[in-house]
Amino acid sequence: MIRALGPGSLSSFLKVILDVAYYVLWLFAILAAAGVLGLLLISFDPQILSSVARVHLDTDPPAAALDLTGVELYAIGVIVIVQRLRRVFGTMTAGDPFHPDNVRRLRVIGLVLALLEIDRYVFGALGHFVLHERRETGGLNLTAWFAVLVIVVLAEVFREGARLRRDAELTI
């Protein structure tokens, strides 16, 4: 039978995966930020790109910078979520799932999930109204909003678990 908590458990395996994902996401975010900066510099003088390399952009550099900025903000949100999950799984690996800090971590995850969905709506609207792009944004994502609600409920479950643990520690 697979153990869920403690060293060598499923939670420790998931923490390793989250550790790797965390550093890969940071690398992606740094590259995306460099891409935004490059696109903004190119938008000031488009001839720079053609003089450096024989490259032709199919899209307008400011539009591409806006898109990449949305991706960058999304990546930062995912980094925050993964970082909080790493800490939650760290407490699970230590055998302490109802650590009081996990409540705050789960609340932050729920908030960031909601902000990521709002980010998608905002950048879709900016692309449509400011840049006059016609793209399919997918509309309301009920799965994402359901995930936000599930995380909020889990945070309350962890809060109650932490309270019960604290009460048990005070019992003689």
N, C-alpha and C positions, 0 to 999 in steps of 0.2 A: 504494500500500500504506500502511496506517495504522501509524504508529510507536507503540510501547508506552511508550517512555521519552523523557524530555527535554521541553523547552519545546514547546508546540504539539502534544503527543502525546495519546493517549487517556488516559494517567494524569493529565495536567494538566487535561483536561476533567472527569474524575471528581473531581479535587480541588476544582474550582470547585463542582460539584454538592454535594460533602460540606461545603464551606464554607457554602453557603446552607442546607443541611439542619441544620447545627450551630446556626446562629442561630435558625432556626425552632423547633428543638427546645427551645432555651433559653426562647424566648417561651412555648411550650406549657407547659414545666415551671413557669415563674413563675405562669402563669394557674392551673394545677392546684394549686399550693401556696396561692394565694389562695383557691381554691375549698375546699380542705381546711380552711383557717383559718375561712372563712365558715361552713362546715357545722358545725364544732365550736362556734363561737360561737352559732349558731342552736340547737344541741342543748342548750345551757344554758338558753335561754329561747326556746322556739318561737314565742311571741307576737310577738317582734321582727319576724319575717318578715311576719306578717300585718298588723302596724301600719305597716311601711314600704311594702309592696306587697301587692296582693291576689293572692298566690301561694300555692298549696297544693302541698306536696311529696307525691309519690306514695310516697316511701320514707322510712324513718326517717333523720333526719340523721346519727346515729352510723354507721349502716350505709352511707350514702352517703359519709361521710368515710373509712370503712375502704376502700371500693372505690376512692375517689379517691387515697388514700394508696398503694394498690397500683399504681395507674396512675402516680403520681408517682415511686415507686421504679423502676418500669419505664422511665420517661422518663429518669431520671438514668442508668440503666444504658446506655440507647441513646446518650445524650450522651457517655458515657465511650468507648463503642465508636466513635462517629463521630469524636470528637476524636483517638483513636489512629489511625484510618484516615486522617484528614487528614494526620497526620504521616508515616505510611507513604507515602502518595501524594506528599507533599512531597519525600521523598527520591527517589522514582521520577521525579518531574518534574525533579529536579536530576541525574538520571542515575546515582544511587547506590542501587539497590534493596537491596543487601546491607549496608546500614549496620548496625552492631552494635546500635543502639537499636531497630531494627525487630523483633529477636527478642523483646525484652521487651514491646514494644507488642503483638505478636501473642499472646504468652502472656496478657497482660492482657485482650485481646479474648476469648480462649477462656474465661478465668475468669469474665468478666462475662457471657458468653453462658450459661454454666452457672448463674450466680447468677440470671439473668433467668428461667430455666426453674424454678429452685427457688422464686423469688418467686411465680411463677404457682401452684405447688402450695401454698405456705404460705397465700397469700391466698384461694385456693379452699377450703382446709380451714378457715380462720378464718370465712369466710362460711357454711360448712356447719355447723360445730360450735358457734360462738359466736353467730352471728346466726340460725341455723336456716333458712338460705336453701337452696332447691333450685335449683341451677344446674348446667349441664353445663360441666365444666372441660376436657373433651377428653381426659383421661387422659394417658398417657405419650406425649410427642411425640418419636418417634424421629428425625425430621428435625432437630430442635434439638440433640439429643445427637450426631447424626452431624456436624453443623456444628461442634460443640465439638471433636470428634476431628479433623476436617479442619484446623481452625485450629491445634491443637496440633502436628499433623504439619507444617503449613506453617511454624510457628515453628522447628521443628527443621531444615527445609530452609533457611530463612534463616540459622540459626545456622551450618550447614555452609558456606553460601555466604560468610558473613562470615569464617569461618575460612580458607577457600580464598583469599579476597581478601587477608587479612592475610599469609598465607604467600607469596602472589605478590608483595606489596609488599616482603617481606624478601629475596626472591630477587634476586640481582644479575644 
